[in-house]
Amino acid sequence: MDAMSIKKQTSCVGWKFTGFCDYGGIIAEDSDQLCSEALVFLLVPLTFSKFQYPVGYFLVDKVNSQVQTELVKSLLALTAH
């Protein structure tokens, strides 16, 4: 997991506003909260390899460890299939 800081702002793409927190339906979210970070989840092979495979990302704002735990559990469950 890697966190990248992003600028807090909204933008309009067509009829949809972007820039708000998005947990992908895994956790109940407040849609009025602007995101400040992108949490990116990567799979890394156990063998020697310089490749990392992105499997998901979430747009968040100051997420605590309990929410991070739920996101990791759900991504592990999804990638196990």
Summary of the structure (lengths in Angstrom):
residues: 81
radius of gyration: 14.2
end to end distance: 19.7
largest distance: 45.4
contacts: 172
relative contact order: 0.23
helix: 19%
strand: 35%
